[in-house]
């Protein structure tokens, strides 16, 4: 059990930065899409 917890903790710590970067990019794309949509709605 301790070995499994250590492995999971190490994997989570290693992939934490990758997950954060992926979420940041995803949020950025969503925000830019919403901004473009609002600009189109205001334009028309």
Buried (B, 14 or more C-beta within 10 A) or exposed (E): EEEEEEEEEEEEEEEEEEEEEEEEEEEEEEEEEEEEEEEEEEEE
